[in-house]
Amino acid sequence: MPRDDEPTITPELVLHAYASGIFPMAEHRDDPEVFWVEPRRRGIIPLDGFHISRSLARRIRQGRYEITIDTAFDAVMDACADRPETWINDQIRSLYSQLHAMGRAHSLEVWQDGQLAGGVYGLAIGAAFFGESMFSRRRDASKIALAWLVDRLRRAGFTLLDTQFITPHLASLGAIEVSRADYRRRLDAALSRSADFTAPPAATPHGVVQRNTQTS
């Protein structure tokens, strides 16, 4: 149970935390508490350094899927949490659902054959986008989601894509680690700018591949 002197975690407090370089997590799905994290080394994907392999480019160009924005936010969160180990507990799910209703958290969905095949969700503040989690139910669906996300962020005016930590999967797509001090500099610069996740018009598969290939 939280102590009496502990502040109630609100969506506004979560926004303030991200702007300060920290973010919330839980130990596991059934953990009633949330703790704050500030990694010594932070994972980011440079928006001009996303890696699209030939096989991924071919799959994207085939266009055998549909991309939507903010149409199934809760379903994306639930799918991201649907794994043996997850840091998304009920409190975090509720907080981000509220942030989505406030227009601060967003999702990108990949649909195939009318089914939710993959997706990614995160939080936007200024020109910084904090990627929270992604999932895949079909081959390469999470990679497709990330490629479309990077393209949208670039076209919307974002300058920072925070992945929090780095994994071999993210590293293969261009993610790098930066020091806490370097991250803070990048974050401060991004927070001083404005960007609108919902502003860019719909992209085409060819355009997503072309723009990412030109900058990688």
Secondary structure by P-SEA (a helix, b strand, c coil): ccccccccccaaaaaaaaaaccccccccccccccbbbbbcbbbbbccccccccaaaaaaaaaccccccccccaaaaaaaaaccccccccaaaaaaaaaaaaacccbbbbbbccccccccccccccccbbbbccccccccaaaaaaaaaaaaaaaaacccccccccccaaaaaaccccccaaaaaaaaaaaaabbbbccccccccaaaaaaaaaacc
